[in-house]
Amino acid sequence: MQAAASEDDSDERIVKDSNGNILSDGDAVVLIKDLKVKGSSTTLKQGTKIKSIRIVGGDHEVDCKMDGGSFMLKACYLKKV
């Protein structure tokens, strides 16, 4: 029983935006920099508001859906609204 409780605690990641605010699932964020999408000619513009983010594990901490599609972003390029 104790092992299962400690596994749940370790799964909880703390992800912070560029200003040090803690991000959680469902937050709204804004891009602080233009980002080129790898493998595409699309550019995500600075100031674009993204609603309902999802925190995931791995190299890119944030998963989101926008008009251009679904993207995985690093939290260091985001600011919480």
N, CA, C and O atoms as a GROMACS GRO file, in nm:
protein
  324
    1MET      N    1   0.081  -0.120   0.000
    1MET     CA    2   0.000   0.000   0.000
    1MET      C    3   0.085   0.126   0.000
    1MET      O    4   0.052   0.222  -0.069
    2GLN      N    5   0.194   0.128   0.076
    2GLN     CA    6   0.277   0.247   0.083
    2GLN      C    7   0.348   0.273  -0.048
    2GLN      O    8   0.369   0.389  -0.085
    3ALA      N    9   0.385   0.169  -0.120
    3ALA     CA   10   0.454   0.186  -0.247
    3ALA      C   11   0.364   0.255  -0.349
    3ALA      O   12   0.409   0.339  -0.426
    4ALA      N   13   0.238   0.219  -0.350
    4ALA     CA   14   0.144   0.280  -0.444
    4ALA      C   15   0.126   0.430  -0.414
    4ALA      O   16   0.115   0.511  -0.505
    5ALA      N   17   0.122   0.465  -0.287
    5ALA     CA   18   0.106   0.605  -0.248
    5ALA      C   19   0.228   0.687  -0.290
    5ALA      O   20   0.214   0.800  -0.336
    6SER      N   21   0.348   0.631  -0.276
    6SER     CA   22   0.468   0.706  -0.313
    6SER      C   23   0.480   0.719  -0.465
    6SER      O   24   0.533   0.819  -0.514
    7GLU      N   25   0.431   0.622  -0.541
    7GLU     CA   26   0.432   0.632  -0.687
    7GLU      C   27   0.342   0.746  -0.734
    7GLU      O   28   0.378   0.818  -0.827
    8ASP      N   29   0.226   0.763  -0.671
    8ASP     CA   30   0.136   0.871  -0.708
    8ASP      C   31   0.200   1.007  -0.682
    8ASP      O   32   0.183   1.100  -0.762
    9ASP      N   33   0.274   1.019  -0.573
    9ASP     CA   34   0.340   1.145  -0.540
    9ASP      C   35   0.450   1.177  -0.640
    9ASP      O   36   0.468   1.294  -0.676
   10SER      N   37   0.524   1.078  -0.687
   10SER     CA   38   0.634   1.102  -0.780
   10SER      C   39   0.583   1.133  -0.921
   10SER      O   40   0.654   1.198  -0.999
   11ASP      N   41   0.461   1.089  -0.956
   11ASP     CA   42   0.404   1.118  -1.087
   11ASP      C   43   0.364   1.264  -1.100
   11ASP      O   44   0.357   1.317  -1.212
   12GLU      N   45   0.339   1.331  -0.989
   12GLU     CA   46   0.297   1.471  -0.990
   12GLU      C   47   0.418   1.559  -1.020
   12GLU      O   48   0.507   1.573  -0.937
   13ARG      N   49   0.419   1.618  -1.141
   13ARG     CA   50   0.529   1.705  -1.182
   13ARG      C   51   0.492   1.849  -1.158
   13ARG      O   52   0.377   1.889  -1.177
   14ILE      N   53   0.589   1.927  -1.118
   14ILE     CA   54   0.567   2.070  -1.104
   14ILE      C   55   0.628   2.137  -1.226
   14ILE      O   56   0.749   2.131  -1.247
   15VAL      N   57   0.543   2.200  -1.308
   15VAL     CA   58   0.587   2.267  -1.430
   15VAL      C   59   0.563   2.415  -1.411
   15VAL      O   60   0.454   2.457  -1.374
   16LYS      N   61   0.668   2.496  -1.438
   16LYS     CA   62   0.659   2.640  -1.420
   16LYS      C   63   0.674   2.711  -1.553
   16LYS      O   64   0.747   2.665  -1.641
   17ASP      N   65   0.604   2.824  -1.568
   17ASP     CA   66   0.613   2.903  -1.690
   17ASP      C   67   0.738   2.991  -1.686
   17ASP      O   68   0.821   2.976  -1.596
   18SER      N   69   0.753   3.082  -1.781
   18SER     CA   70   0.872   3.165  -1.791
   18SER      C   71   0.888   3.260  -1.672
   18SER      O   72   0.999   3.304  -1.643
   19ASN      N   73   0.779   3.292  -1.603
   19ASN     CA   74   0.784   3.382  -1.487
   19ASN      C   75   0.792   3.307  -1.354
   19ASN      O   76   0.799   3.370  -1.249
   20GLY      N   77   0.789   3.175  -1.358
   20GLY     CA   78   0.796   3.096  -1.236
   20GLY      C   79   0.662   3.058  -1.177
   20GLY      O   80   0.656   3.000  -1.068
   21ASN      N   81   0.552   3.090  -1.246
   21ASN     CA   82   0.419   3.051  -1.199
   21ASN      C   83   0.396   2.904  -1.228
   21ASN      O   84   0.436   2.854  -1.334
   22ILE      N   85   0.333   2.834  -1.136
   22ILE     CA   86   0.307   2.691  -1.153
   22ILE      C   87   0.191   2.672  -1.249
   22ILE      O   88   0.085   2.732  -1.233
   23LEU      N   89   0.210   2.587  -1.350
   23LEU     CA   90   0.107   2.556  -1.449
   23LEU      C   91   0.036   2.426  -1.410
   23LEU      O   92   0.098   2.336  -1.353
   24SER      N   93  -0.092   2.418  -1.440
   24SER     CA   94  -0.169   2.296  -1.416
   24SER      C   95  -0.262   2.272  -1.533
   24SER      O   96  -0.280   2.359  -1.618
   25ASP      N   97  -0.320   2.153  -1.539
   25ASP     CA   98  -0.412   2.118  -1.647
   25ASP      C   99  -0.528   2.218  -1.652
   25ASP      O  100  -0.585   2.253  -1.549
   26GLY      N  101  -0.562   2.263  -1.775
   26GLY     CA  102  -0.675   2.352  -1.793
   26GLY      C  103  -0.641   2.499  -1.790
   26GLY      O  104  -0.728   2.583  -1.815
   27ASP      N  105  -0.516   2.535  -1.758
   27ASP     CA  106  -0.477   2.676  -1.754
   27ASP      C  107  -0.474   2.736  -1.894
   27ASP      O  108  -0.464   2.665  -1.994
   28ALA      N  109  -0.484   2.868  -1.899
   28ALA     CA  110  -0.468   2.943  -2.024
   28ALA      C  111  -0.331   3.010  -2.020
   28ALA      O  112  -0.290   3.064  -1.918
   29VAL      N  113  -0.260   3.005  -2.133
   29VAL     CA  114  -0.126   3.062  -2.142
   29VAL      C  115  -0.112   3.144  -2.269
   29VAL      O  116  -0.196   3.136  -2.359
   30VAL      N  117  -0.005   3.224  -2.276
   30VAL     CA  118   0.026   3.306  -2.392
   30VAL      C  119   0.170   3.276  -2.432
   30VAL      O  120   0.256   3.260  -2.346
   31LEU      N  121   0.197   3.270  -2.563
   31LEU     CA  122   0.333   3.250  -2.611
   31LEU      C  123   0.413   3.379  -2.592
   31LEU      O  124   0.362   3.488  -2.620
   32ILE      N  125   0.537   3.368  -2.544
   32ILE     CA  126   0.619   3.487  -2.523
   32ILE      C  127   0.719   3.509  -2.636
   32ILE      O  128   0.795   3.606  -2.634
   33LYS      N  129   0.718   3.419  -2.735
   33LYS     CA  130   0.817   3.424  -2.843
   33LYS      C  131   0.759   3.356  -2.966
   33LYS      O  132   0.681   3.262  -2.953
   34ASP      N  133   0.795   3.403  -3.087
   34ASP     CA  134   0.756   3.333  -3.210
   34ASP      C  135   0.826   3.198  -3.213
   34ASP      O  136   0.947   3.189  -3.187
   35LEU      N  137   0.752   3.093  -3.244
   35LEU     CA  138   0.808   2.958  -3.249
   35LEU      C  139   0.783   2.898  -3.386
   35LEU      O  140   0.669   2.894  -3.433
   36LYS      N  141   0.889   2.850  -3.451
   36LYS     CA  142   0.874   2.780  -3.579
   36LYS      C  143   0.839   2.635  -3.548
   36LYS      O  144   0.898   2.573  -3.460
   37VAL      N  145   0.742   2.582  -3.622
   37VAL     CA  146   0.701   2.443  -3.604
   37VAL      C  147   0.793   2.355  -3.687
   37VAL      O  148   0.806   2.372  -3.808
   38LYS      N  149   0.856   2.261  -3.620
   38LYS     CA  150   0.951   2.172  -3.686
   38LYS      C  151   0.880   2.086  -3.791
   38LYS      O  152   0.776   2.026  -3.763
   39GLY      N  153   0.936   2.082  -3.912
   39GLY     CA  154   0.880   2.000  -4.019
   39GLY      C  155   0.764   2.065  -4.092
   39GLY      O  156   0.695   2.000  -4.169
   40SER      N  157   0.742   2.194  -4.068
   40SER     CA  158   0.632   2.265  -4.131
   40SER      C  159   0.674   2.410  -4.155
   40SER      O  160   0.772   2.457  -4.097
   41SER      N  161   0.600   2.478  -4.240
   41SER     CA  162   0.629   2.620  -4.265
   41SER      C  163   0.550   2.710  -4.171
   41SER      O  164   0.555   2.832  -4.183
   42THR      N  165   0.476   2.651  -4.077
   42THR     CA  166   0.393   2.725  -3.984
   42THR      C  167   0.478   2.789  -3.874
   42THR      O  168   0.576   2.730  -3.827
   43THR      N  169   0.440   2.910  -3.833
   43THR     CA  170   0.503   2.977  -3.720
   43THR      C  171   0.395   3.015  -3.620
   43THR      O  172   0.294   3.076  -3.656
   44LEU      N  173   0.416   2.980  -3.494
   44LEU     CA  174   0.326   3.019  -3.387
   44LEU      C  175   0.371   3.157  -3.340
   44LEU      O  176   0.485   3.173  -3.297
   45LYS      N  177   0.283   3.256  -3.347
   45LYS     CA  178   0.318   3.395  -3.321
   45LYS      C  179   0.317   3.430  -3.172
   45LYS      O  180   0.238   3.375  -3.094
   46GLN      N  181   0.405   3.522  -3.135
   46GLN     CA  182   0.411   3.573  -2.999
   46GLN      C  183   0.277   3.639  -2.965
   46GLN      O  184   0.219   3.708  -3.048
   47GLY      N  185   0.228   3.617  -2.843
   47GLY     CA  186   0.102   3.675  -2.800
   47GLY      C  187  -0.018   3.587  -2.826
   47GLY      O  188  -0.130   3.622  -2.787
   48THR      N  189   0.002   3.472  -2.891
   48THR     CA  190  -0.109   3.380  -2.917
   48THR      C  191  -0.157   3.319  -2.786
   48THR      O  192  -0.077   3.264  -2.711
   49LYS      N  193  -0.287   3.328  -2.759
   49LYS     CA  194  -0.343   3.272  -2.637
   49LYS      C  195  -0.382   3.127  -2.660
   49LYS      O  196  -0.446   3.093  -2.760
   50ILE      N  197  -0.343   3.042  -2.568
   50ILE     CA  198  -0.374   2.899  -2.575
   50ILE      C  199  -0.456   2.864  -2.453
   50ILE      O  200  -0.415   2.889  -2.339
   51LYS      N  201  -0.574   2.806  -2.476
   51LYS     CA  202  -0.663   2.770  -2.366
   51LYS      C  203  -0.653   2.621  -2.338
   51LYS      O  204  -0.619   2.543  -2.427
   52SER      N  205  -0.682   2.582  -2.218
   52SER     CA  206  -0.689   2.444  -2.172
   52SER      C  207  -0.570   2.361  -2.210
   52SER      O  208  -0.579   2.271  -2.294
   53ILE      N  209  -0.458   2.391  -2.149
   53ILE     CA  210  -0.337   2.312  -2.170
   53ILE      C  211  -0.344   2.184  -2.089
   53ILE      O  212  -0.426   2.171  -1.997
   54ARG      N  213  -0.257   2.090  -2.124
   54ARG     CA  214  -0.247   1.964  -2.052
   54ARG      C  215  -0.100   1.941  -2.019
   54ARG      O  216  -0.015   1.950  -2.108
   55ILE      N  217  -0.068   1.912  -1.895
   55ILE     CA  218   0.069   1.886  -1.852
   55ILE      C  219   0.100   1.739  -1.879
   55ILE      O  220   0.026   1.650  -1.837
   56VAL      N  221   0.212   1.715  -1.949
   56VAL     CA  222   0.254   1.578  -1.982
   56VAL      C  223   0.400   1.560  -1.944
   56VAL      O  224   0.470   1.658  -1.918
   57GLY      N  225   0.445   1.438  -1.940
   57GLY     CA  226   0.585   1.409  -1.911
   57GLY      C  227   0.668   1.416  -2.037
   57GLY      O  228   0.615   1.425  -2.148
   58GLY      N  229   0.798   1.412  -2.020
   58GLY     CA  230   0.888   1.412  -2.135
   58GLY      C  231   0.959   1.543  -2.154
   58GLY      O  232   0.960   1.629  -2.066
   59ASP      N  233   1.021   1.559  -2.272
   59ASP     CA  234   1.101   1.677  -2.302
   59ASP      C  235   1.015   1.802  -2.314
   59ASP      O  236   1.055   1.910  -2.269
   60HIS      N  237   0.897   1.789  -2.374
   60HIS     CA  238   0.804   1.901  -2.390
   60HIS      C  239   0.693   1.882  -2.287
   60HIS      O  240   0.620   1.782  -2.291
   61GLU      N  241   0.680   1.978  -2.195
   61GLU     CA  242   0.592   1.959  -2.080
   61GLU      C  243   0.445   1.988  -2.105
   61GLU      O  244   0.360   1.940  -2.030
   62VAL      N  245   0.414   2.066  -2.210
   62VAL     CA  246   0.276   2.111  -2.230
   62VAL      C  247   0.221   2.059  -2.363
   62VAL      O  248   0.286   2.070  -2.467
   63ASP      N  249   0.101   2.003  -2.358
   63ASP     CA  250   0.030   1.956  -2.477
   63ASP      C  251  -0.092   2.045  -2.494
   63ASP      O  252  -0.165   2.069  -2.398
   64CYS      N  253  -0.116   2.094  -2.617
   64CYS     CA  254  -0.230   2.183  -2.638
   64CYS      C  255  -0.285   2.168  -2.780
   64CYS      O  256  -0.218   2.116  -2.869
   65LYS      N  257  -0.408   2.214  -2.797
   65LYS     CA  258  -0.472   2.215  -2.928
   65LYS      C  259  -0.503   2.359  -2.965
   65LYS      O  260  -0.557   2.434  -2.884
   66MET      N  261  -0.468   2.396  -3.089
   66MET     CA  262  -0.497   2.529  -3.141
   66MET      C  263  -0.560   2.512  -3.277
   66MET      O  264  -0.579   2.399  -3.323
   67ASP      N  265  -0.593   2.624  -3.344
   67ASP     CA  266  -0.656   2.614  -3.476
   67ASP      C  267  -0.566   2.542  -3.576
   67ASP      O  268  -0.616   2.469  -3.662
   68GLY      N  269  -0.436   2.560  -3.566
   68GLY     CA  270  -0.342   2.499  -3.660
   68GLY      C  271  -0.317   2.352  -3.635
   68GLY      O  272  -0.252   2.287  -3.717
   69GLY      N  273  -0.365   2.298  -3.525
   69GLY     CA  274  -0.344   2.157  -3.494
   69GLY      C  275  -0.310   2.137  -3.348
   69GLY      O  276  -0.336   2.223  -3.264
   70SER      N  277  -0.252   2.022  -3.319
   70SER     CA  278  -0.213   1.986  -3.184
   70SER      C  279  -0.062   2.004  -3.171
   70SER      O  280   0.014   1.961  -3.258
   71PHE      N  281  -0.018   2.066  -3.062
   71PHE     CA  282   0.124   2.096  -3.045
   71PHE      C  283   0.172   2.055  -2.907
   71PHE      O  284   0.094   2.053  -2.811
   72MET      N  285   0.301   2.023  -2.898
   72MET     CA  286   0.368   2.001  -2.771
   72MET      C  287   0.470   2.113  -2.756
   72MET      O  288   0.555   2.133  -2.843
   73LEU      N  289   0.461   2.185  -2.644
   73LEU     CA  290   0.545   2.302  -2.623
   73LEU      C  291   0.624   2.291  -2.494
   73LEU      O  292   0.586   2.218  -2.402
   74LYS      N  293   0.735   2.363  -2.488
   74LYS     CA  294   0.813   2.372  -2.366
   74LYS      C  295   0.756   2.487  -2.283
   74LYS      O  296   0.718   2.591  -2.337
   75ALA      N  297   0.752   2.468  -2.152
   75ALA     CA  298   0.693   2.566  -2.063
   75ALA      C  299   0.773   2.696  -2.058
   75ALA      O  300   0.717   2.800  -2.022
   76CYS      N  301   0.900   2.694  -2.093
   76CYS     CA  302   0.982   2.814  -2.085
   76CYS      C  303   0.940   2.919  -2.190
   76CYS      O  304   0.984   3.034  -2.181
   77TYR      N  305   0.859   2.883  -2.288
   77TYR     CA  306   0.810   2.976  -2.389
   77TYR      C  307   0.667   3.023  -2.364
   77TYR      O  308   0.605   3.085  -2.450
   78LEU      N  309   0.615   2.992  -2.244
   78LEU     CA  310   0.477   3.023  -2.211
   78LEU      C  311   0.468   3.114  -2.089
   78LEU      O  312   0.556   3.111  -2.003
   79LYS      N  313   0.362   3.194  -2.083
   79LYS     CA  314   0.333   3.279  -1.968
   79LYS      C  315   0.188   3.257  -1.930
   79LYS      O  316   0.099   3.263  -2.014
   80LYS      N  317   0.163   3.230  -1.803
   80LYS     CA  318   0.027   3.204  -1.754
   80LYS      C  319  -0.055   3.332  -1.760
   80LYS      O  320  -0.007   3.440  -1.727
   81VAL      N  321  -0.182   3.318  -1.802
   81VAL     CA  322  -0.271   3.434  -1.813
   81VAL      C  323  -0.355   3.444  -1.688
   81VAL      O  324  -0.437   3.535  -1.676
   0.00000   0.00000   0.00000
